Amino acid sequence: MKKIILSVVAIMAFGFANAQDKKEGGAGLAKSDLYLSGTLNISSSSTGDAKESGFTVAPGLGYMLSDNIALEGSVGYTCKRNRWCWR
């Protein structure tokens, strides 16, 4: 069963991968462009009686210094809760 799932995932990954030619005036980021990025993470784990859950939100803003170099900054918020301590 694991081999079938891994094979399907590999086929999907190769299907989404593609090489892109650089075109003049085409889509993509160029020098002096601004862009938004971010991270959203949700986690949960348990070991014995100890349970922990949390989440992270980190929005970011970037600026293209040249066609190949970007400067990006982000601010994040993380919250973790340990249910074992709150009994």
C-alpha positions, 0 to 999 in steps of 0.5 A, spaced: 500 500 500 505 504 501 508 503 494 502 505 491 501 511 495 508 513 494 508 512 486 501 516 486 505 522 489 511 521 485 507 521 478 503 527 481 510 531 483 512 530 476 506 532 473 506 539 476 514 540 475 515 544 469 521 548 466 519 555 464 522 559 459 524 566 460 520 571 456 520 578 455 514 582 459 512 575 461 509 573 468 513 573 474 517 577 478 522 583 476 527 588 479 523 593 483 517 588 484 513 587 491 510 581 493 507 578 499 509 571 502 507 567 508 507 561 513 501 558 516 503 552 521 498 548 525 501 542 529 499 537 534 503 532 538 502 527 544 507 523 548 503 518 553 499 523 557 502 529 555 499 533 549 501 539 545 498 543 540 499 550 537 499 554 531 504 559 527 502 565 523 507 569 519 506 574 513 511 577 509 513 582 504 519 582 499 522 586 494 526 584 488 533 588 488 534 585 481 531 579 477 535 574 481 535 577 488 530 578 493 530 582 500 524 579 504 522 580 511 516 577 516 513 578 522 510 571 526 506 569 531 506 563 535 502 560 540 503 553 543 499 550 549 501 544 553 494 540 556 498 536 561 500 542 565 493 545 565 490 539 568 
